[in-house]
Amino acid sequence: MFKKDEDFFQDRTISFIKLSQLSLPKMSNWVSCKSKILLNTPNFSWLPATSQTVKFVHGDRTGFKQYGDPDNAHKSDSTNHRKPLISLPSTIARNRQYPARLIRSGRSREAMLQTLFSRNLVESTSKNFEDLLVPVKVDPIQMEEDVKIEFEGVEDVDPKLMVEVLENFRNKEIIRELAKEHDITERLFGNIFRSFRDYCLKSKPLDPDLKVIFSDIVKYGHSVDQLFVFFLTHARKMYPHLECMKELKSISDLTQPHNWYPLARTIQRKVIFHAGPTNSGKTHEALQAFKNAKSGAFCGPLRLLAAEVFRRMNAEGCPCDLVTGDDRQYAIDNMNPVSHIACTVEMLSSEMHVDLIVIDEIQMLRDTQRGSSWTRALLGAAADEIHLCGEKAAVPIVKKILDPIGEHVEVKEYERKSKLVVSTHGLRALTNIQPGDCIVTFNKKTIFDTVRKLEKSGVKCSVIYGDLPAATKRLQAESFNDPNDPTKVLVSTDAIGMGLNLNIKRIIFERLTKPPFGDLIAATHVKQIAGRAGRFASQYTEGEVMTLNEDDMCILRGKMEEPIEDIAQVGIMPGFEQVELFSHHLPKATFVNILEIFQSIATISGDFFLSEAFQNMLKISKVLHNYDLPLKTRYTFCLVPYNIGKSNSKENLLVSVIERYIGGQPITANFIATLFRWPLKLGKNLDQLTKLEDAYEFFDVYLWLSYRFPDMFTEPEKIRDMQIELNKIILETIRVIIFQDEPKCDDELLNNLLNEEIPETEENITDEIALEEDFRIEFEAGGVKETTDVEVEAHEEKESQETNTIQNEEKKLI
Ligand SMILES: Nc1ncnc2c1ncn2[C@@H]1O[C@H](COP(=O)(O)OP(=O)(O)OP(=O)(O)O)[C@@H](O)[C@H]1O
């Protein structure tokens, strides 16, 4: 923002909704006439550098005239004596993913999350430590009359005096401090004291040592402090963890993860960081070193990428095996492993010493779900030479993490090999699509809507999105890449963002927001996706990036210019050894309890965060809670890459498999076929397609388990055959949906729920009218068109009906 702009805001204390580099004033500072949004300021010199892309319009109430040179717009304004009119970027205004009312009220994303938390839609992740401790009941002694005689000789103390003594004990400051030193927190102290008092007052007889202490305190004025030893013994019976708190804290100390990898710590590793933007040849360079090494491992972020390296290495005369969670392929055979492997990062063993290891897309360290796998690979890779490839933003954190080990990081910087330009305009209409275009959206329904429109006008498309089986993705990518294939356009989610080499000429963002909260996508993400255009050595050597809607171009420019912030924290996850040690110290605790206690007392330094994968592990551990399984088996099952989320059917599938496992019966392909009522039928809509994809995902889970429990998951080959069959069904279903059926998948439930009521203040209503106006510009296959007032009313009517439906759904849910 310009200096003068800051002054402007300081004068007027206006608050902002920050949209990347484009800062808009709070909606209350925009006023609307019926069909336009006016900026309620005397001038608009405040607009930030990216403002040249904001559409400046002025004129009458119905027309939208655009100034070619917005920098001079204020001059026009001064001559015209009219307030300037600005249309909001349509990503914000048109996109219902970003709840309009929240934008209008200036409420933050945090506020949205709070709403979700308060509705229990998002689970709170970590519990208070004390909430997790289940006290063991310590009952007062109740002995038979004849046994009591043995203890006679020590005088009974008057219970009233005992109460007094206990009260003094409880209220003494030094006692509290002593308790704290033994890890007895205030809250535990209260619980323990109540139980201890009951024990002292109700035990018949009270054990003689304790009786003597009470007697001495009452008769001879001894200090109540003498009770502490008995209190502590009682506390440790109630809360066994108090006896090993030091050990538990030390096991859950995650501040020095480099010490978890003894083999890597015996090697003086040479670390080379290939840093640069996408398509700068980083991976290519690292792969040259990989090929020339005597032995090596390549760790990629995706199965597809690992498989690509596996194929490429073998084709280039470097024998290489493939190891992913659910697949193994060999240059020779499984009895003769070769010295090079390509694997997914999760599969890298820290107990295998090789000459050289490549860790691709190292910036994934910051990923909330999978980041811990990169941290593990970075610290645990047992090789003489480590090659890291990724964004420059990861260099400082990598150096910081490796510093305590004394490892120096040599940084090699790269420039993008081919040109990538941000277009001067948006695509405006699907009719302007060209061969080599890739439309990127973040919603499956939009993918199919878009493909249907394109196919209707004779444009053949490939489709790629995250849930699509890897094999289907590969086939779709191959069709798009093949110059002899009629498929010329790709419609995809951000699933293309990493590693895949695709023959893309232009990346076209359908929108720049991402479900479920409708956040604007981060600059790093935008650049990563945009970088797929114009790959070096591909069919298109120059790439271009644009948005579908003209109005979103300003945001895109801002994102492409935004510097990428250095990574501040990386993911971390405890290993089996730590969980095992915990369970050794807390033999009576359940596995769920062990994980929860671990999470609550774990110490993590500022450079790390506990991976969200830990939450998934916790979720699966709750599903397995009632089943009797050895610790290691339970732990392995909990690591299964299966995001059960809130899906009952996914949970039931897992339970069926576990029950059979516990019953000692092998989990055969036949059993799986029965579970799914195989053969599966062709789907006709998005819901049915999702079910087919879920089935494919479960087959992947089977394959994953078959490598861990080969004696029980006995028929991986048959499952692979079923996957091939299922892949055909999925491809055919996609075709059916595109050509015949209307998708029936509703918009994200969460988004609907986010459109919660906000008090209808005058300010909000004004803003609402203003925003609705912007919905008038809608993208259609025929291009940008202006809507008439009648259409606007019809649109408003529809919106209001939708709101009622949403509110009814909300009520039902609540
Ligand atoms: N020196 C080179 N000679 C031939 N081809 C190259 C060379 N450098 C890069 N390439 C090719 O250019 C494409 C992009 O290179 P590469 O994948 O190494 O880039 P990158 O910087 O790792 O990008 P990303 O981070 O997006 O994966 C690949 O197809 C690669 O094979």
The ligand as an SDF file (V2000), in Angstrom:
LIG
                    3D

 31 33  0  0  0  0  0  0  0  0999 V2000
   18.5420  -30.0110  -17.9380 N   0  0  0  0  0  0  0  0  0  0  0  0
   17.4150  -30.5710  -18.3810 C   0  0  0  0  0  0  0  0  0  0  0  0
   17.4080  -31.3060  -19.4950 N   0  0  0  0  0  0  0  0  0  0  0  0
   16.3010  -31.8760  -19.9620 C   0  0  0  0  0  0  0  0  0  0  0  0
   15.1110  -31.7740  -19.3650 N   0  0  0  0  0  0  0  0  0  0  0  0
   15.0320  -31.0750  -18.2450 C   0  0  0  0  0  0  0  0  0  0  0  0
   16.1870  -30.4300  -17.6980 C   0  0  0  0  0  0  0  0  0  0  0  0
   15.7970  -29.7970  -16.5700 N   0  0  0  0  0  0  0  0  0  0  0  0
   14.4820  -30.0410  -16.4490 C   0  0  0  0  0  0  0  0  0  0  0  0
   14.0330  -30.8030  -17.4440 N   0  0  0  0  0  0  0  0  0  0  0  0
   12.6360  -31.2580  -17.6210 C   0  0  0  0  0  0  0  0  0  0  0  0
   11.7600  -30.1760  -17.3270 O   0  0  0  0  0  0  0  0  0  0  0  0
   10.6410  -30.6110  -16.6070 C   0  0  0  0  0  0  0  0  0  0  0  0
   10.6020  -29.8650  -15.2810 C   0  0  0  0  0  0  0  0  0  0  0  0
   11.7360  -30.1740  -14.5030 O   0  0  0  0  0  0  0  0  0  0  0  0
   11.6870  -30.6000  -12.9950 P   0  0  0  0  0  0  0  0  0  0  0  0
   10.5530  -31.5220  -12.7560 O   0  0  0  0  0  0  0  0  0  0  0  0
   13.0280  -31.0380  -12.5860 O   0  0  0  0  0  0  0  0  0  0  0  0
   11.3460  -29.1880  -12.3600 O   0  0  0  0  0  0  0  0  0  0  0  0
   11.0950  -28.8410  -10.8390 P   0  0  0  0  0  0  0  0  0  0  0  0
   11.7970  -27.5630  -10.5840 O   0  0  0  0  0  0  0  0  0  0  0  0
   11.4400  -29.9900   -9.9760 O   0  0  0  0  0  0  0  0  0  0  0  0
    9.5430  -28.5800  -10.8580 O   0  0  0  0  0  0  0  0  0  0  0  0
    8.4250  -29.0440   -9.8330 P   0  0  0  0  0  0  0  0  0  0  0  0
    8.8160  -28.5140   -8.5150 O   0  0  0  0  0  0  0  0  0  0  0  0
    7.2450  -28.4150  -10.4130 O   0  0  0  0  0  0  0  0  0  0  0  0
    8.4220  -30.5340   -9.9040 O   0  0  0  0  0  0  0  0  0  0  0  0
   10.7860  -32.1140  -16.4390 C   0  0  0  0  0  0  0  0  0  0  0  0
   10.0560  -32.7530  -17.4340 O   0  0  0  0  0  0  0  0  0  0  0  0
   12.2850  -32.3390  -16.6220 C   0  0  0  0  0  0  0  0  0  0  0  0
   12.5270  -33.6150  -17.0880 O   0  0  0  0  0  0  0  0  0  0  0  0
  1  2  1  0
  2  3  1  0
  2  7  2  0
  3  4  2  0
  4  5  1  0
  5  6  2  0
  6  7  1  0
  6 10  1  0
  7  8  1  0
  8  9  2  0
  9 10  1  0
 10 11  1  0
 11 12  1  0
 11 30  1  0
 12 13  1  0
 13 14  1  0
 13 28  1  0
 14 15  1  0
 15 16  1  0
 16 17  2  0
 16 18  1  0
 16 19  1  0
 19 20  1  0
 20 21  2  0
 20 22  1  0
 20 23  1  0
 23 24  1  0
 24 25  2  0
 24 26  1  0
 24 27  1  0
 28 29  1  0
 28 30  1  0
 30 31  1  0
M  END
$$$$
